[in-house]
Amino acid sequence: MLERFFQLKAHNTTIRNEVIGGITTFLTMAYIIFVNPSILAQAGMDQGAVFVATCIAAAVGCLIMGLYANYPIALAPGMGLNAFFTYGVVLGMGYSWEQALGAVFLSGCVFILISVFRIREWVINAIPSSLKLGIAAGIGLFLAMVALQNAGIIVKNPATLVTLGDLSKPAAIYGFLGFFIISALSYLRVTGAVMIGILCVTVLSIIFGNSEFAGVVSTPPSIAPTFMQMDVQGALNIGMISVIFAFLFVDLFDTSGTLLGVGQRGGLLDKEGKLPRLKKALLADSTATVIGASFGTSSTTSYIESASGVAAGGRTGLTAVVVGLLFLLSLFFSPLAASIPSYATAGALLYVAVLMASSLAKVEWEDISESAPVLIAAFTMPLTYSIAHGIALSFISYAVIKLLSGQGKQVGISVYVLAVFFIVKYLFFT
């Protein structure tokens, strides 16, 4: 049955390879089970409910990807978007977490429409490649800012806005230690480096009395505090349009890049370098985002960590199904997630930030009309605590600089439309 459904022989794989690939992928991305509840809890959400929502959203996304699209690509609530949800939309802009969930829900619905009506190419092509690099780097720097603050390494200062914190405090020490462990293990290509780093810091903090051990296994917490709590009507106002736009575009970029990257790594692309069944893969991602928002978590997206499972032999949707089942099994480990302090996840956030900021290496620095908007995106995201503002200001700067430098005809009409929209929003609807 598995052979017929997943076409294992046609993909030159076996059940054993698929199971190993699934376990490998899960170990490399299981840190989200601990990190996501920790971040969203700071927005006022029930941490236990978010833990359950995280596992369910990831499981549903993986199962749809595996059973419907038949790809070895795993999904879970995305890093960066969860930080934007908490620190940008809720704490920064002052919206309720229910409204933020409504924005996530709406972005998922728009994503579904984009996938169904095949206008995804227009949307993706509307973003210049340099801005995509800038947005990715900006999200990375945004995560770095969040990580350093969570660990108390960076603190508020009335004169300079931010300054160095007290590095002798346990949170700062553990934050750096986690980052060092994860980076070293990653360099040594140890599977599950991020999760190992988080658990090592957690164990040390418990041993030295800096945090409390809540247990390992129990029945799953109640999902009631977050289930179907999204405020869709509250998200339908002019101020939230840029937020919905940010959730949508970042999710779309992440998914498209991950699908192509993992597809290339696993030899899943066709002769033209395109991914067959792309529509199904995008629908899996967008549907998981809608379901995740309904249960109570930020945007669900495809994980580049899926490449580790592909490298271990995974080639079909059976790999993703294995990951989904492991996420469901994780529902019974909520006490372990509750035992992990926020500074234990700071190292993981900083590590992911490094990976995302590496996109700056691909920027055309010799062309100031390309590189200037990149830095606008990269700098404004962490400094304004908003991915949405970073995207908006980068579009405006790209369009204006190109126009003033006599390169206006090289810019697509969609870029100008979006730039004008953002200018109008800032002038009249801030």
MITI-657254 format. One record per residue: x, y, z of N, C-alpha, C in turn. Coordinates in pm, whole numbers, plus 50000, padded with zeros to 5 digits. Layout:
N
XYZXYZXYZ ...
END
This chain:
430
500834988050000500005000050000500875012650000 501905012550085502805024050091503545025949959 503925014849897504615015549768503735021949663 502475017749657501555023249556501245037849583 501035041149707500605054749740501725064949724 502915061649775504025071249772504985068949656 504795058149579505645055049464507115054449507 507385045949602508725044949660509775040549558 509465030349480510435025349382510745035649275 509715042849234509915053149131510835064149180 510855066449313511725076549371513015070449426 513245057849395514475050949434514715051649585 513685048049662513795048349808513075036349868 513195034949999512555023950071511855029550194 511025021150257510345025350379511365028950487 512415021050496513465023650596514095037450574 514435040450450515035053450420514085064950454 512805063050425511825073450452511645075850602 511635064950679511495066350825512725073350883 513905069350839515135075850886515145090550847 514725093350724514665107150679513705115350762 512545109450797511555116450879512065119351019 512715109451080513255111351215514345122151214 515185121751111516255131651101515705145751088 514715147551000514105160650984513465165451114 512765156551181512105160251307513115164951410 514225157751423515225161451524515835175151496 515945178851368516565191651334515615203451353 514295200751357513335211751369512465210951494 512695200951578511855199151698512005210551797 513045218851780513215230151871512025239651869 511275239751759510135248851747509065245651852 509025233051897508075229052001508315236752130 509585239852156509945247152278509965262252255 510465266452138510665280652113509345287952087 508475282052006507245289051967506345292352087 506055282952177505225286452294505875297152380 507205296652391507915306552472507745320552416 507805321952283507675335052220506245340052224 505285331652185503895336052179503295338352318 503835331752419503345334052555503595348452598 504635354652544504935368552578503925378252516 503105373152423502035381352365500765380252449 500815372352556499655370652643498895357852618 499405349152531498715336652499499065325852601 498165316552621498395305452713499475296252656 500565294552731501715287152679501395272552651 500615266352739500245252452716499405250652592 498455259652571497605258952452498415261252325 499365270552331500225273152214501095261152184 501545254252289502315242052270501515231852190 500265229952229499395220452158499145225252015 498865238151999498605243751866499815242151775 501005243951832502245242351754502375228151701 502165218451789502285204351749501225200651646 499985205251667498895201851575499105208451439 499475221251438499695228251311500815221651232 501905218051301503015211351235502605197751181 501875190151264501435176751223500505177451102 499535186451107498595187850996499315192050869 500215201850880500965206350763501795195050702 502475187550788503315176450739502465165650672 501325162450733500475151850678499875156050544 499465168650531498935173350403500035173250297 501225178050334502345178050240502695163950196 502685154650291503055140950258501995133450181 500745134250227499675126350167499095132750040 499125145950031498525153049917499555156749810 500685162649854501695166949758502795156549737 502925147049829503915136349821505345141849813 505675151049902507025156449909507585154550050 508905152350063509525149950194509845163050266 508895172150267509105185550323508195187450444 508795191050555508055192450681507685207050704 506605209150778506115222550808505925224250958 505995236751001505745240351142505645255551148 505155260951259505145275651274506535281451249 506605291751167507885296851121508585306051220 509915304751224510735313851302510765327351232 510795337951307510755351251249509345356551249 508435349051191507035353051190506435352251330 506875342551410506355341851547506885353551631 508135357551605508685369151676507995381951632 507715383151503507005394851451505605395351511 504965383851522503635382651581503615388751722 504585384651804504615388951944505175403051962 506405404951915507105417451945506725428851851 506365425351727505995435651632504535439451636 503655429651619502225432451605501555434951741 501815426151837501125427151967501795437452058 503045435152092503725444052185504135457252121 504465456851991504915468951923503795477751874 502825472051801501735479851743500525480851835 500495472751939499405473852035498145466152002 498195457251902497015449151870496925437451968 495745432051983495575420252069496095407951996 496415397552073496885385452007495765378951926 494515381451964493395376351885493345382951747 493615396051742493655403051614494845398151530 495955395851596497135390751525496855377151465 496165368551541495765355451486494825357251367 493945367351375493065370351263493835374151140 494915381851158495755385651043496455373450984 496905364451070497525352051022496515343850943 495305342750996494245335150931493945340950792 493825354250783493535360650655494685358950557 495915359850606497065357950516497065343850459 496675334050541496575320250493495495318650388 494365325350408493275324750309493705330850176 494415342350183494915348650059495935339549992 496755333050072497765323750020497075312349944 495985307349999495225296649931494715301649796 494165313649793493645319249668494765321049565 495915325749612497065327549522497475314249461 497455303749543497845290449495496825284649398 495545286249431494475280449349494385287249213 494455300549211494265308049087495575311049013 496665304549056497935305048984498455319248962 498315327749061498885341149048500125342449137 500585330949187501765331049273502995336049198 503095332749065504245337248989504295352548984 503135358848966503095373448960503525379349094 503055373249201503385378249334504875376849361 505425365049331506845362649356507705371549267 507335372749140508105381049048507975395849078 506955399649155506775413749190507865418549284 508545409249351509575412949447510945411549382 511685422449364513045421549310513895412249396 514815405349332515625395449405516415401949518 516865414249498517635420949604516775423249728 515495426749708514625428949822514345415849896 514275404849823514085391949889515265389049982 516475392249935517665390250018517635399450139 517215411950117517145421450227516115417650331 514965412750285513905408650377514365396850462 515035387150398515535375450472516565379750576 517485388550536518505393350630517885401450743 516885409550708516215417750808515535409250914 514875398550870514235389550965515295383151056 516445379950997517525374351077518015384051184 518215396651146518655406751243517565409451347 516315408451305515185410051397515215399051502 515455386751458515555375451552516745377351646 517845382551593519025384851676518715394851787 517995405451752517615415451852516745409151961 515785401151921514905394352017515705385052107 516615377252047517425367752123518285374852227 518945385552186519835392752277519065399352390 517855403852362517015409752468516485399152563 516065387652509515555377052595516605372052693 517865372652651518945367952737519495379152825 518975391352812519465402552892520825407452847 521255403652728522555408052676522435422452626 521275425852571520975439652533519805444352618 519915456252674518855461752759518565476152718 517465481552769517065495152737518035505252798 518155516652729518945527652781518295540652737 517965549752829517255562052793518055571352701 519375570352706520195579252625520495573552486 520765560552480521165554352353520165543852302 518985543452360517935533552328518285519752378 519455514552340519865501352388521325501952432 521715492652520523095491952565523375477652611 524615474852645524995461552690524475459052830 523895447252851523375443552981524455438053072 524045432653184524975426853281525305412553239 526495410653184526875397553132527215387453240 527205391753366527485382453475526215375353523 525065379753474523805373553514523625360053444 522915350653509522735337253452522115337353312 521115345853290520425345853159521395348853046 522265358753065523235362352961524245351052939 524705345253048525675334253038525065322352965 523855318653005523195307252941522865310352794 522485322652766522185326352629523375324652537 524525329752580525745328152501526155313452492 526065306252606526465292152608525635283952509 524325286252508523475279052413523875281752270 524145294352239524565298052103525885291452066 526835291352159528135285152132527985270152107 527165263452190526985248952175526325245752040 525265253052008524545250451883525435252951762 526185263851764527055267151651528135256551632 528735252251744529785242151736529245228751685 528105224551739527505211951695527065212751549 526575224351508526175226051369527385224951276 528495230851317529725229851237530175215351224 529985207651331530365193451331529295184651265 528215191151214527135184151145526445173851234 526225177451358525515168751452524015170651432 523305159851407521855160451387521155165051515 520255174651499519525179651615520335189251700 521285196451638522165205551712521395215951792 520355221751731519595232251798518885226951921 518225215551905517495209752017518455205452129 519605199952092520595195952192521075207952270 521325218952201521775231152269520755236252368 519475236452327518405241052416518315232152540 518345219052519518215209652631519425210352724 520625212452668521825213452753521735225452846 521335236852791521205248952873520115247052978 519005240752939517915238453033518355229653149 519065218753119519545209553224520505216753318 521415224553262522375231853346521665242053435 520675248953381519965259053461519175252553573 518665240353550517945233153655518915228253762 520065222853719521075217853814521575228953906 521785240853850522325251953929521235260453993 519985255753985518905262354055518395275153993 518675277253865518205289353799516835287753734 516345275453725514995272853673514485260053738 513195257553721512575245953784512205235253682 512305222753725511955211453639510485208253658 509715208553546508275206353553507865192153517 508805183753480508495170053441508785167553295 508415155753248508695152053109507415148653034 506625139553089505455134553016504175137153095 503125140753022501795142453083500765142652972 499515143153009498475144752906498585158752847 498215160752721498335173852657497505184452729 498005196852735497225207852796495985210752713 495075218352770493845221952698494155232152588 493495230152473493655239252360492625250552367 491695249652463490575259052471490975273852476 492035277752549492355292052558492675298752425 493095291052324493465297152195492635292052077 491905281052097491185275051985490075284251934 490115287351804489115295851736488955309451803 490065314751855490035327751922490475339151831 490785336251703491255346851615490145356951588 490515369651591489575380651567489735385351423 489025378951332489145382151189488605395951160 487485399451221486895412551198487825423751248 488455421351362489385431351416490625433051330 490955422651253492125423351165491815430451034 490525432751008490115439150881490055454250897 491195460350920491265474950921492525479250849 492565491950810493645496850724495015495250788 495075496350920496355495150987496925481150983 496065471150966496525457250966496845451950827 496595459750724496845455050588498315451750568 499185460750614500615458150598501055446050680 500395443450791500715431750873500335418950799 499125418750744498685407150665499625405150546 499975416250482500895415950369502235409850410 502745413750528504025408550575503935393550603 502895389350675502715375050701502665367150570 501905372250472501725365350345503025364350267 503705375650249504885375650165506035367650225 506265369150354507355361750417507075346750409 505845342750434505475328650424505665323650281 505255331750184505375327950043506835326650002 507685336150046509115335450014509745323250076 509465321250206510055309850277509675296750209 508395295450179507905283050121508505280549983 508465290649897508995289149761510475285749764 511235293049846512665290449855512975276649910 512225272550013512435259350072512075248249975 510955249549906510545239249812511585237349702 512085248249647513075247149540514415242049593 514815247049711516095242849769516115228049805 515085223649875515015209449913514785200749790 513965205649696513725198149574514995195849494 515835206149487517095204749416518025195049488 518035195849620518885186949699518475172349683 517175169949670516685156149659516465151349518 516845159449418516655155549278515195154649240 514365163449296512925162949274512465172749166 513375181049114513015190749012512985184348874 512175190048784512105184548649513255190048564 513245187048433514335191148345514455206248333 513365213448357513375227948347513715234648481 514035226448582514375231848712513175235948794 511985231248755510765234648828510315222948913 509545225849013509055215449103507675210949060 507535198249019506205193148984505285193649107 504015194849084503015195249192503245207049287 503805218049232504055229849315502765235149375 501685234849297500395239749346499965232149471 500125218949469499735210849584500605214049706 501895216249682502795219249792502445232649856 502125242649773501745255749825500415255149899 499505246949850498225245349917498395238750054 499345229550062499625223150191500095233550292 500975242450248501505252750335500425262650377 499665267650280498645277750310497515272150395 497125259850368496085253450449496535251550593 497805247750609498345245850744498365259050821 498605270250750498585283350816497185286750867 496175284050785494785286650825494405277950945 494745265250940494425255951049495195259851175 496485263551158497295267551272496725279751342 496275289751264495675301651323494395298051398 493645288551345492415284251410492695277751546 493785270551555494145264151682494865273651777 495565283651721496205293451807497715294551794 498215295551670499645297751652499885306451530 501075312051522501445320651410501635312451283 501985319151174502035312951041502865300151037 502305289950971502995277250950503655277650813 504895273150806505625273950680506515261750661 507005259750539507895248550510509275251250571 509915240950621511195242350691512365237750604 513375246450595514565242950518515295231250584 515035228950715515635217450782515225204150718 514205204550633513795192450561514935186950476 515885195650441517025191350360517845180750433 517845181150566518595171150642517975157350626 516635156850622515955144150601516165138850460 516195147950364516465143950225517885138450213 518825144950282520205140250279520325126450344 519415123350437519435110350505518695099650426 518115103350311517465093350226516005095550196 515355105150261513945107650236513705113350097 512715108050026512445112649890510955114549861 510085109349947508645110149920507895116150039 506595116950021505755122350127505725113850253 506175101350244506225092850363507135098950469 508205105550425509095112450519508335123050597 507555131050526506775141650591505725135750685 505135124550646504135118050731504775113450863 505985107950855506705103750976506935115851067 507335127151009507545139351089506245143551156 505145143151080503845146951135503435138251252 503665125251242503325116051351504175118751475 505435122251453506315125451566505875138251636 505365147951560504845160151622503615156851706 502765147751659501595143651738502035136651866 503075128451857503605121751975504155131852076 504665143052024505245153352111504215160152200 502935158552168501875164552248501945160352395 502545148852420502585143452556503825148052633 504605157252575505825161952641505735176752679 504525181352710504335195352746505095199552873 505235191052976505995195253094507445198553059 508025190952966509395193652924509495207352858 508515210452776508495223652710508355234752813 507545232352915507335242453019508565244353107 509465234653107510675235453190511755244053126 511585247353000512635254452926512465269552942 513425276353004513335290953023513585298352892 513175310852885513305318552762514755320252720 515655321652817517065323452779517665310752718 517025299252742517515286952681517245286652532 516215293752490515895294352347516575306152278 517195315052355517855326752296518995322552204 519735312352244520825307452160520325302152027 519175295452032518585290151908518155301451815 517525311851873517115323251793518315330151729 519385331651805520585338251754521235329951643 521185316751657521735307851555520935308951425 519615308751435518775310251316519005323951252 519235334051336519505347551286520755347751199 521785340551242523025339851164522765333651027 521995322951025521685316150899520945325450804 519985332850854519175341650770519955353950724 520805359150810521575371150775522635368150670 522955355350650523965351750550523545355350408 522265358250386521795362050253522425375150206 522955383050298523605395650261524825393250173 525395381350179526565378250098526245377949949 524965376149916524555375249775524125388549715 524185399149793523735412249746524745418349649 524255425349546525125432349451525555445649513 526605445349592527015457249667527545468249576 528025464549457528555474649366527455483649310 526235478849306525095486449255524335492449373 524545505249398523935511649515522415511949506 521875511849383520415511849368519805498549410 520625488149416520165475049462520495472949609 521685477249651522125474449787521505483849891 521235496349854520665505649950519305501050004 518365496949916517075491849967517225479250052 518275471350023518515459350103518825463050247 519695472950265520045477050399518885484150469 518055491050391516865497050450515995486150513 515795475250439514995464050491515685457550610 517005455350598517735448150702517815456050832 517955469250823518105477350943516775480951009 515775483950926514515488750984513715477751053 513865465451012513115454751078513475453351226 514765451951261515065450851404514875463951479 515165475251415515085488051485513655493051505 512725488851418511325492451436510525481051497 511205469551517510545457451567509375453551478 509555454751348508445451851258508945447351122 508595435051085508895430250951508085438150848 506855441750885505975449050793506575462550754 507095470050853507705482950821508955481050735 509725470750763510915468150683510575465450537 509555457350514509115454450378508625467150309 507775474650378507195486650320508265496950282 509175499950374510205510050349511195505550241 511435492450233512335487550128511695488949990 510385486749980509685488649853509725503349811 509455512149906509445526449876510835530949829 511865527049903513215531149869513665525449735 513305512949707513685506649580513065514149463 511765516949471511065523649361511595537849340 511785545349448512215559249437513645560249385 514555552049439515945552449395516075548549249 515385538149208515435533849068514875544848977 513815551249019513185561648938514105573748924 514695578249035515555589949034516885587448963 517305574948957518585571648893518425568148746 517225570448692517005567948550516805553448513 516505544948612516305530748586514845526648608 513965536548599512565534148628511925523448543 512355522348417511755512548327512125498248363 513165496548445513595483148485512745477548600 511925486148657511115482148773509705478448727 509205467448774507865462948738506795472148794 505675472848725504565481548766504065477748905 504135464948938503645460349069504445466549183 505755468749161506595474849265506145489149290 505855496549181505385510349195504015510849265 503155501549230501815501149291501935499149442 502775489549480502945486749622503635498349694 504615504549628505315515849688504355527449714 503515530549616502525541249632501545537849744 501135525349748500215521049855500825523449992 502095519750009502745521450139502945536150173 503275544350072503435558650097502125564750145 501035561250078499715566250117499375561750259 499705549350290499405544150424500155552050531 501445554750509502235561850609501805576550622 501405582450512501045596650516499655599150577 498725589650553497345592350592496735582350689 497375570750710496725560550792497635554950902 498655562350942499515557651050498885560551185 
END
